[in-house]
Each structure stands twice: as structure tokens, then as C-alpha cells.
Amino acid sequence: MADTSATNAFDVIVIGAGPGGYVCAIRAAQLGMKVACVEKRATLGGTCLNVGCIPSKALLQSSENYAAATHEFAAHGVMVEGVKLDLARMQARKAEVVSANVKGVEFLFRKNKITWLKGEGRIAAPGKVAVSDQVYDTKHIVIATGSESMPLKGIEVDEKRIVTSTGALELDAVPGHLVVIGGGVIGLELGSVWARLGARVTVVEFLDSILPTMDREIGRSFERILAKQGFTFRLGTRVTAATADEKGVDLTIEAAGGGTAETLRADVVLLAIGRRAYTAGLGLDAVGVALDERGRVGTDAHWATNVPGIYAIGDVVAGPMLAHTAEDEGVALAERLAGQAGHVNDEAIPGVVYTWPEVATVGRTEEQLKAEGIAYAVGKFPFTANGRARAMGSTDGFVKLLADKQTDRLLGAHIIGPDAGTIIAELVTAIEFGASAEDVARTCHAHPSLGEAIKEAALAVGGRALHI
């Protein structure tokens, strides 16, 4: 056991200061442990706060405001003339939002007396972490190094013409034509930013639907909504090569099953086919930490690796690659290290696409229930029949609930609509506590509110919706 009375000895050393790592460090410190967190960036917060969740949401909000001023305010009797885009100011505001968030994490480290070990961390041996040329002793090591953008053969990223999400957040001009490779969350969110600001956006997706891991009905409906916003989709299509020059990129595409190749010309190409676990430089081979078939750190149900005293959480392990998943795992692991009980229910983790309308989901999809042979009932309610959505002028989308046909227990919830990412929380809570559709239907919802659509969908499970 490490002697934590020494200045270079700790109870817990967390490698990585993203949402999983910094939250794990804070919770461990709250529980009385001496904690250090290793981070090689100049700022804390990891990908999420620096080049991911936070800056993308800042641009989504700003671009949404711009689109509303140019296309939507007039319908509300608000006449705005001479609206201009100041992209430099928009980018500067994004940087200010990022700065405030990362400084907030630094404040929390000071408040909780967490030592920030600045530099790249490597596991020198069980119980020993090397940062630069200094070795620190610890009882527990937590790997929280997150993920990186997935590469694609034949596509060379330069973060100027061919960009990942990092480069797409830093463009200094609106591209005339943006081609997004990948129809998942990141591509659709960043595609929405630049579409609202005037770009023509084409999404190339290998599979036959966007948001392929979500409920298929949600994906099909969302595709139609985005098409109305100006998106073009090339589904069942793969990219085989890309050639960039000073003015743009020529993409070679063909049907996913093979066929005649064609060229797609773009000003900027965003590569967004997913993310993969980041384990480079950790020295896992040397200490014998096992990886799974996809290069993720292998763990048991309680985030322990095969090497005693070494744990892993967040994007670097199997499971949903979501910041809030990593946070919950970080809290649960810290509590287990303190001798308490810690658990995360993967069935009750929401996923959100922060476009407009938003998409939010939790639990099983209809396809999963069919594959598992589970008899289920469906309840749906459209936002066109919701008074608050009408007042907002945001009636695209619907709420879809899936409940066990025998027990009525909620198994899945899927929403396309205004503020879906906020109102899904009610259904996450319901699934976490094993509620039935009847429980939700019998719960009083404020009127007029978007949440009434959830109540009506719950009523619809039993065939008794009131307002359709």
C-alpha cells in the first residue's frame, strides 16, 4: 500500500481530466481520499469541455439564434432587418464559454484539494504512475483517457479542408458545400451549425439510415425533418478516397455494396464516423492490462481491469461514449474505492442529439425488442397536437414510448421535438425506477407544457390518448 503521507504518494491517481476523470477525482476527494489527476492539456475538462460537447453546443445555440432571426422571428411579428453574420464574434463567444467551463473545473480541483499533475501519464507499474520524469505512488489508478476521432482509410485529415469535429469547430468561414462523412450525432450536430449559417450540407452514410444505433422510426423521421432544413443524404454509400487542394476536396464515393464510383466536390469535408478508445502512451502492455477486440480497456462490471489496483471508466471502456456516462461511472467507482456501493444502470442512460428539433432516447429500441422476442406496446403522440409546441412554433416530431405488453413496464422512450434533451429526463427517471406507462400517464403534468406530450404518449400505450 502506498504511503500517502509522502508528497508524491496518493490514494487515487486518475489519468485524464475529462468528464469521467475530473468527476471521479472530485468524488474521491469528497470521500476523504488524497487524489491527483494527470492531464497533458493546458486546460482541464478533456475533449468534452475543450473541443467537444461544450464548444459545439455554444455554436449550436449561436447558429440557432441566427437562423431564428433570419427565418423565424417574422412569424412571431418580430421584424428584423439587416441581420448579418459575424462569424469571428461567434467563434470568440464559443471560446469564452469554453474558458469559463475549464476554469470552473480548475476551481473545483482547488476547492477539493486535488493535485493536478501536468503532463502525459504512463503506468510504470501497478501502484506507480509516471508523469514526465517523476514517478508517483498510489493505491488506485483510474484510466480515464477518453476517445479520439475514428480514422477512415483513404482520408487524410489536415483539420483545414478535411477536418474532424475539432477542425469543424474552428472554421473561419462558412463553407459553400460541407460534406459530412457519417450520419451519427457529431456529424448531424456540426452539419446543423454550418447549414444554419448558410452552407449546403451533404451527409454520406455507409448504412441505410442516419442515427443507425437509435430507433429506426426516429432515424427515418429525423431524416425527413433535416431534409426540409436543406440537408442532402447519400445513404448506403461509402467514401473510398479524398483529394484535397487549396480550394476544396474531391471525394470518391460509391454504393456501400460496390458499384460505379462518382466524385463529390466539397469546400470542406467533416470526417465523423465515430470515436475510438484512446490508450496511446499509457504503457498498458508493459503492465499487462488487457484490451478487448476493439482496443478498449477490458474491465469487469465494476470497472476493474485484470490487473489489481487499476481501473478504467468512460469512453476508454465498453459502453455508451457519452460524457454523462463517464461522469456516473466516475462517481460510482470513487464510491466503490471508498468501500461504498456504486452502480450505473446502462438501461437508463439518455442519448441526445442537440440539433433543432432535438432527438433524445433512453432504453430499448423497437428493433432491439423484436430481436429479443419481447412482446411490447407502443404509445405515440405528435408535437403538432401539443399546445406549448404550437405556441413555440416548433411542432416537428413526436414522443414514442415502448412498454412491456404484459407488465406495462417502460422499456424505451424516444423523442424528436423541442427541448427533447431536457424532457427525456422524466422518462430516464421512470425507467430507472421501473415505472409503468400507467405510472407516467397518471402523473399530473403542467399545462401548457412540452411534457404533456409524454403524458399523452403514455396514455396512448393503453389506447386512451386524449388529444388525438
Secondary structure, DSSP 8 states (H G I E B T S, - for coil): ---TTSTTEEEEEEE--SHHHHHHHHHHHHTT--EEEEE-SSSSSHHHHHHSHHHHHHHHHHHHHHHIIIIIGGGGT----S----HHHHHHHHHHHHHHHHHHHHHHHHHTT-EEEES-EEEEETTEEEETTEEEEEEEEEE---EEE---TT----SSSEE-HHHHTS-SS--SEEEEE--SHHHHHHHHHHHHTT-EEEEEESSSSSSTTS-HHHHHHHHHHHHHTT-EEEESEEEEEEEE-SS-EEEEEEETT----EEEEESEEEE-S-EEE--TTS-HHHHT--B-TTS-B---TTSB-SSTTEEE-GGGSSS---HHHHHHHHHHHHHHHTTS-----GGG--EEE-SSSEEEEEE--HHHHHHTT--EEEEEEEGGG-HHHHHHT----EEEEEEETTT-BEEEEEEEETTHHHHHHHHHHHHHTT-BHHHHHTS---SS-TTHHHHHHHHHHTT--S--
